[in-house]
Amino acid sequence: MTINHGDAFRQGREDGFAAGLAGEAKAPESDPVLAALDPEYEGLYQQGAALGFARGKERREMVRRQAEQQIEDREK
């Protein structure tokens, strides 16, 4: 089975972003079946997951700060 490596990175990025946005403690792990089928899959997935996770955490923090600012503005 041939796995599109761009898809592996993209799926990792999407899963990582969702995990970071949800406030999970760590980036998700790749599908062990797909990783067994293609040795490069896991590495590409993990690269994407790390990037997405970092961006998800940044977005979560940005939204939190915006919410706090809106609350402060309403209290004035």
N, C-alpha and C positions, 0 to 999 in steps of 0.2 A: 504494500500500500504506500502510495506517495502522498506526503502531506505538504501542502503549500506552506513554506516557511514564513511567508508574510502573514498568512492567516494565524499561525502559531503566535507570532509576536503581537498581532492585533488582538487576538482573543485574550492573551495574557494582560495586555494593556487595559482592555475593557474590564476584565475580572478584577485586576488590581485597583483600578479607579473606583469600582463599586465597593471594594473592601475598604479602601481608604476613606471614602465618603461615608461609609457606614460606621466608621470608627473602630474597625477591627484592629487587633493587636499586631497582625502580620499579614504580609502579602499572601495570596492564595498559592497553592501548589498546582502543578500541571496534572493532567490526566495521566495516571500511570500506564494505562493501556497504550495511549498514543505515544508516550515517551518510550515505551518498549519497542514500538514499531519503527520509530525514527529517532536515532540517537541525538540529532540536532534539535528535535522538537522541544525537549525540556529546557535546554539552555535559552532558546529563543523565547519560549513562553515566559521563563523566569525574568529575562531582560525586560520584556513588555510589562510583566506584572509589577516589577520594581518601579518602573517609570510611572505606570498608571497609579500605583499605590501612593507614591509621593505626591502626584498631582491631586489625587482624591483627598489626601490629608490636607493639602494646601487649600483646596476648595472648601472643605469642611470648616477650616479655621477662618477663611474669608467670610463665609456665610454666618458663622458665629459672631464675628466682629461686627458685621453689618446689622445683625439682629440686636446686638447690644447697643449699637449707635442709634438705631431706630427707637429703642426703648428710652434711652437717654433724651433723645430729641422730643419724644412725646411727654416726658416728665417735666420739661422746661416750660 
